[in-house]
Amino acid sequence: MTAPPLRLTLCLLTLNELEGCRHDVPNIPFEQFDEVFAVDGGSTDGTVEYLKERGLVVVGQEHKGYNGAYLDAFARCTTDAVVMYHPKGSIDPAVLLKFRVYFEQGYDLVVASRLMAGAVNEEDGKLLRPRKWFVRALGLAAALLWKRDDGMIADVLHGCRGMRREAFFLIEPLRAGVTIDLEMVVRAYRLRLRRIEFPVVESPRIVGETRFKAWPTGRAMLRYLAFELGRRAKAETHKS
């Protein structure tokens, strides 16, 4: 029996991204998705009004924080998988066309990578690349600690990614915090879910600065790794 066609949701994550939306939204291939909506974290700059004018459904974020935005998106999803996209003018919306192909090949987690061969990171060309180096180190640490099969994800923190809805709830994501992108990779390793990344070109965001400040975000990621190590230690203790 032939499997039914894969149904795919696109979720835009927004928080005061009016200029980014104006830049990206007109170029998003909405027709390639079976369901489209935005989860907004409380914009006050006209982002919500702009998206509604473009005919998009905008959902006010119910759970606080970055993890909460993902939880809201996957809870609302009625299809097989969700692709997350941040309209801030840094990633060409054309990359959204690639996700369906990988999901149809059976992958559970698909990441648009700024770190693999053929990709471009916004810090490339600079002498010092602290964010890029930190993400690379974090990715290597996660792979060394938990990857036991093929399919390393180098860019563990890029928010342009997609996951099957069933797999997302299977990993039991934390309900609070900013670590969801890393969680998806680490727990995909632990559960041996199929994962893949493909290269993308990243440019600096067109307006404003990242909301993920380097030191607080980095500290949260390291704490999360420690938390996962604790989970593993407890699991091994119960087995023995």
Steps between C-alpha positions, in 0.01 A plus 500: 500500500633843405565732794287818505673820387694678769320804637719789612451808720697824484524702821644850509644596839479875557565763764526857370625395156305742281789586269611139478146395412475769234823368352426125519126438498437603136756238392385207713365206292179465702337288231741217577356453851173345610469722806652840582485715811717729712565475872564849631665571833330834562608736220428869541658633179227409252624148421166336583301754302729459198471120504123514529485745210688237298229248585695301757359350816685642802487320835598680817762300686347318797813353660779746580852483359663346197415145602143614555474628142595156367256327733219727379592438136508122524186490714310697236639301207251266330741352244790253504784746559573865577762723338606796715609825336611831653423784254787736583657543159795272560399176324359485147142368524574279199672255736153407627447303180761245608335370814224296342748293300687391812186421695374291210829308519412403856701746710360607836714812551620729220728799571610782271868517591728803506806291588535213255685498170337734251336712770567862595481635854439871562834518687699357209748760382560631850821435688314398816195277471392431859143393428601270217778341705273450799228333293756277332647399838153436638416283201818298535440451873143381441613257231783359712272449798189360334535419130530125447406476132520703179358848459696763690340845529770767514271802528316410819365852560357613169127568527428435133414132536220251486390193693228241477224575748507148644877518548478840671275372775702179522809698609304650792625859459543720803211742545714801590831652396687568177658161434243341271722501187775315686248271667365387165847390390614340826183302548492402134843349562384325814190355333682432173252701299595558139649846450675699231623853432547689175709814433355850494639850460445728799520879485488742794145579609380813323379685812587476868710256695458138600281443804722212606782678679825306488579443865151425642416278204834319510462438872151358445631260236779374724253450783281302265789269406562443871130424546508241222810341645314470828212330321739253344665426834162434660398272213820299530452471876148361454628247245764372740 
